[in-house]
Amino acid sequence: MHPPVSHHRPTRGAARRPLRFLIVEDEKRLAVSLAKGLTAEGYAVDVVHDGAEGLHRASEGVYDLVILDIMLPGMNGYRVCAALRAAGHDVPILMLTAKDGEYDEAEGLDTGADDYLTKPFSYVVLVARVKALLRRRGPAGGASPVHTVGDLRVDTAARRVFLADDEVTLTAKEFSVLEQLVLRAGEVVSKADILEHVWDFAYDGDPNIVEVYISTLRRKLGPTLIKTVRGAGYRLEARP
């Protein structure tokens, strides 16, 4: 038997079919506070308080975004996230945790999370991250999700990358950086553009983090695919 779910409906005058979020958070006061705030923004929000129920609800495939705490009873957020990705669910996931440290962030992102926010956080920052994730995901439909540049093939829907006939495994952040380049293949993409779309404007860390990920992508995809345009940014182009 599943525990009760808290349903929060958007206020009158919101969009007819609002985006629907799932909050998986065992701190009930925080969960309710976030739900009220996001409802006021015009979203429809459901709340559950343990990992197993969060996985069950998220697996229904009806959510546009999941806000997932890491420290949950029964099944932690890492396991929930990994299970969703293994089952093929590509819903954007924003992880919340009281922990702080590069290892925790790397683990969260490697399990398939799209972003990471450490408690305590500003509600304004959370909303900014949420909107950035939704913007990054873009509208459904439209152009083909498969992009080919020389031997490189990137499926932005399945989040899979192939080089010639071999699949290349990338972390969530590595994929997001590559995605920005492949969507504008042949064009120069500035470091600022990558930071805004992959880390969003609320990121206040070292901007040289982009160079770290570009270096990792070159190691995995070969040194010639991503060109550095000095003083301007990076360009993805087919190998000669």
N, C-alpha and C positions, 0 to 999 in steps of 0.2 A: 504493500500500500504506500502510495507516494504522499509525502507531507503536503499540506495546503500551500497553494501558490498565492502570493499577493499580487493582485491585478491593479494597475494604476492606469486610468484612461486619460487621454489628453483633454485639456480644458475645451470648453465650448468655443467654436470658432477656429479650431485647429484644422489642418488638412483632413480631407475626407478619409484618406487612407494613409495615416501617418506611418513613418518608419517604426519598426517594432524592435525594442531592445530587451535583452535578458540580463539581469544583474544576478550574479552568483556570489553572494557575500554573507558570511556568517555573523558579522557584526550588524545586528538588526537595526540599530539606530542609524548607522551609516548607510545601510542599504535603503532604508525608508527615506532618508534625507536626499540621497542621490536620485531615487525614483521620483520624489516630489519635484526636485529641480528639473530633471529631464522631461517630466510631464509638462511642466510650465513652458519648456522650450518647444512643445508640440509633438513630442514623441509618445508612443504607447510603450509602457514599461511593465515587465513581469519580474518578480523577485523570488528567488529560492535561496535557501540557506545552507545547503550541503552539496558536495561535489557530485555524488551519484545522481541526485535529482537534477542538478545543473546539466550533467551530460545527457540525461534522459530528455530534458526539455530542449536543449540545444540541438539534439539529434533529430528533432521534428522538422527542422529545416525551415521554420517560419520566421526566423529572426534576421534582422539586417545588421545586427552588431551584438556581441556578447562582452559584458564587463565582468571579468573573472578574477576573483581573489585567489591567491596561491595557497594560503594556509586555511584549508577547509576541512571540516570533519568528514571522515569516511573515505574521501578520495580527494587528493590535493589538486590544485589548479594545473600543475604540470601534467598530471596524468589525464585530467579532463581534456586539456588542449591537445595532447598527443593522440588521444582516442578519437577526437573529432576529426583531426587531420588524417588519421589512418583510415577513417571511414569515408573520406572524400569530401567532407564539409569545408567549404572555403569562406565561411562567415568571418568577417573581421573580428579579431579578439584583442581586447585591451586588458592586460593583466595588471592587477593591483596587489601590492605586497607591503608589509611592514619591514621587510628585509631591505638591505642596501648593499650593493657591491656588484662589480662587473661579472662575477661568476653567476650570480643569480639572474642577472639580466640575460647573459648569454644562454643560460639553460632555458629560460622562458622563451626566448626568441627561437632557439633551436628546436623546441617542441612545436613551433608553428605559430606562436603569438605574433601579432602585427605591431604591437607597441606595449610599453611597460611604464607604469607610474608608481612611484614609491610613496607610501604614506609617511607623514601627513602630506596632503597635497591641496592646492587651491582648487575650488570648484570651477573657477574660471579656466584654469589650465586643463582640467578634465574635459570640459566642454570643447575647448580648442582641440584637444587630442581626438575627441570623438568626431568632430567635424572634419578634421584632417583625414581620418581614416575613411570616412564616408566619401570625401572628395577624391581620395586616392583610388577608391574602388570604382568610382564613376558610375554613370547610368548603365542599366542593364541593356543588353542587346548592342546594336550598332556594328562596328567594324569587327572583322574576324579577330579572335583572341590569339591566333598563331602568327608570329612574326618571324621572318627568315632573313638573316643577313649572312650571306656566304654559307659556310658550313654550320652556322649557329641557328638553332630553331628554338624559339621561346613561346611557350603556351601560357599566356597570362591568366587564363581561366583555370587550368589545372595546376598552374604554378610549377611547370616542369621545364627543364632546359636540356637540350640535346646538342652535342657537338659532333657533327658527322653522324655516325650511327650509335654513339655512346651517350647515355644519359649522365648529366653532371649534377651532383648533389650540392645544393646551395642552402645556406641558412635563410631565414625569413628576411633579414636585413640585406643580405647579399642579393637575394632575388629582387628586392624592392629597388636597390640601386641599379641593377642591370635593367630592370623594367623601365626606369626613367630614360636610360640610354637607348634601349631598343625601340621605344615608342617614338623617339626622335632620331632614328638612325640616319647618319650622314650629317646631322646638325651638331653644332657645338652646344653642349649642355653645361651651364656654369655650376660651380660648386654650391653657390647659393640656391640655385634651383633644386639641386639634389637634396640639400639640407631641408628646404621648405617642404618638399613633397614626401621625403622619406622619414625625416625626423620632426617635421613641421616647425612653425615659427616659435613654438614655446621651448625648443631645445636651447639650452644655454651652456652646453659643454664645448669641447674643443672642436672647431670647424674642420681641423685636419683629420677628423675621424673619417671624412669622405675619402681621403687619400689612402687610409688604411684599407677600406673596403675595395677601392679600385685595385690596389696591390693584390689583394686576395683573389679578386675576380681574374686578374691577369694570370695569376698562378694556376687557377683552375681551368681557364679558357684559352690560355696561350697569351704571349706577350704582345701580339700585334693587333688584336681585335680592337682594343680600346686605346685610342691615341690621346696624348696630352697636348692640348693647344695652349701654349704658354700664355698666362695672363688672362685666359678666357674660360677654360674648362676642359671638357673631355668630349671626344667624338667616337661613336661606334661605327666601324666601317669594315667591310669584308676584306679578308686577307687577299693580297694580290696573287 
